[in-house]
Amino acid sequence: MTDLNRNKKIESALSQKKNEHIFLALKQWKNIESKKTNFSKVFLDRPSLLTIDYKNIDLSTNFLNHQFKWPFYIEAMSGGSSLGYQLNDELSKIAREFDLAMAVGSQSIALKQTDKQTIESFKIVRKNNPNGFIFANIGIGHNANEAQQAIDMIEANVLEIHINPVQELSTSDGDRNFSNWNETLQDIIENIKIPIIIKEVGFGFSKNSLLKLDNLNVAAINVAGSGGTDFGLIESTRSPNKTWGEQVKNISSNQNSLFTNPTYEILKNARNLNLKTPLIANGGIASADDVFKSLALGSHLVGVAGYFLYLWKNKKLAEEIRNWQTQLPFLYASFNAENLNDLHQLNIK
Ligand SMILES: Cc1cc2nc3c(=O)[nH]c(=O)nc-3n(C[C@H](O)[C@H](O)[C@H](O)COP(=O)(O)O)c2cc1C
């Protein structure tokens, strides 16, 4: 019996959905080489006459009322099933070991399904990491009261709200009523006291959306562009109405679809918009080079989901994080950057 079948037997439909997300994402990331080219069109102008002193290199980033030691973190993926518990348990131990921040997956399931097991699949992240920096996560459409429950559940440092219309529409049983989004978002912004991040889930934000989000006065926007995990493909594959799923797949899952919005392009657009809200980069990050380029393109922090999931499955996550923590100072030095401020001044071709 596969893990997926075993989980199907003992868990609710919602938990099963969470497991399917993990299995279908892993299937996409098996084709790892195709995911390693997302940032190949970004060229950084490397100065030769360096002025920095290597010993002054400081990778930390001061952001969201916190001094992050490393500029990358584990982005939202898990919780809400027994596999979700295992993943959150193991990822949070790695986050603690390597001093990385970590987001939990959507806690919407724990607001609906309030049994001990479901709640524990999120709480384990704080239990393993009492002093860690942890992001709560809910979908847009929840009100401030629900957001506060999600925050309290894991004593979160910040709240991430994901806006995922294309994901919902990709499956025939996804949400279809978006009419309370503006109102509930305003309720959260007015009443939640910790920093709020608005994020996509891999379809990215257009220029106009970035401008609108910039006016909300949230603490950060996570651009979460395309190139990495493709939730159009995940949801259309698991859509109960197969005809709907097939048609969505035909429309959305090719490199030139209307939904293609690569992370590097959004970051480049944002540079020209002079947004006042700081950015988080996410979507298709699969190397220290990608982290470095994303920071140079103006972001303050870089979130990694699917690639870390793939490495976790292959028992290589700790090794790769160690590699990145060694490679990044080398990259900073090679490009004459002692810190994030210097990196933001680099010329991009
Ligand atoms: C298995 C899996 C589950 C995810 N679940 C959530 C979630 O619950 N909430 C959320 O905001 N994003 C979720 N995401 C989206 C990621 O946080 C991220 O925005 C997206 O996958 C793009 O990044 P990537 O290319 O590094 O995977 C999930 C991603 C994966 C791979």
PDBQT file of the ligand as one rigid body, heavy atoms in Angstrom, charges set to zero:
ROOT
HETATM    1  C1  LIG A 401       3.050  20.842  -0.940  1.00  0.00    +0.000 C 
HETATM    2  C2  LIG A 401       2.810  22.324  -0.934  1.00  0.00    +0.000 A 
HETATM    3  C3  LIG A 401       1.808  22.841  -0.144  1.00  0.00    +0.000 A 
HETATM    4  C4  LIG A 401       1.588  24.214  -0.101  1.00  0.00    +0.000 A 
HETATM    5  N1  LIG A 401       0.635  24.716   0.749  1.00  0.00    +0.000 NA
HETATM    6  C5  LIG A 401       0.521  26.065   0.897  1.00  0.00    +0.000 A 
HETATM    7  C6  LIG A 401      -0.323  26.614   1.891  1.00  0.00    +0.000 A 
HETATM    8  O1  LIG A 401      -0.998  25.888   2.616  1.00  0.00    +0.000 OA
HETATM    9  N2  LIG A 401      -0.379  27.979   2.007  1.00  0.00    +0.000 N 
HETATM   10  C7  LIG A 401       0.359  28.803   1.189  1.00  0.00    +0.000 A 
HETATM   11  O2  LIG A 401       0.322  30.031   1.348  1.00  0.00    +0.000 OA
HETATM   12  N3  LIG A 401       1.157  28.301   0.233  1.00  0.00    +0.000 NA
HETATM   13  C8  LIG A 401       1.258  26.962   0.078  1.00  0.00    +0.000 A 
HETATM   14  N4  LIG A 401       2.098  26.451  -0.865  1.00  0.00    +0.000 N 
HETATM   15  C9  LIG A 401       2.715  27.374  -1.824  1.00  0.00    +0.000 C 
HETATM   16  C10 LIG A 401       4.154  27.747  -1.432  1.00  0.00    +0.000 C 
HETATM   17  O3  LIG A 401       4.213  28.364  -0.181  1.00  0.00    +0.000 OA
HETATM   18  C11 LIG A 401       4.796  28.644  -2.510  1.00  0.00    +0.000 C 
HETATM   19  O4  LIG A 401       4.189  29.915  -2.504  1.00  0.00    +0.000 OA
HETATM   20  C12 LIG A 401       4.679  28.060  -3.904  1.00  0.00    +0.000 C 
HETATM   21  O5  LIG A 401       4.810  26.667  -3.882  1.00  0.00    +0.000 OA
HETATM   22  C13 LIG A 401       5.764  28.626  -4.834  1.00  0.00    +0.000 C 
HETATM   23  O6  LIG A 401       7.054  28.361  -4.318  1.00  0.00    +0.000 OA
HETATM   24  P1  LIG A 401       7.996  27.132  -4.806  1.00  0.00    +0.000 P 
HETATM   25  O7  LIG A 401       8.126  27.263  -6.295  1.00  0.00    +0.000 OA
HETATM   26  O8  LIG A 401       9.265  27.327  -4.045  1.00  0.00    +0.000 OA
HETATM   27  O9  LIG A 401       7.281  25.871  -4.436  1.00  0.00    +0.000 OA
HETATM   28  C14 LIG A 401       2.353  25.084  -0.913  1.00  0.00    +0.000 A 
HETATM   29  C15 LIG A 401       3.383  24.539  -1.707  1.00  0.00    +0.000 A 
HETATM   30  C16 LIG A 401       3.614  23.195  -1.718  1.00  0.00    +0.000 A 
HETATM   31  C17 LIG A 401       4.729  22.652  -2.556  1.00  0.00    +0.000 C 
ENDROOT
TORSDOF 0
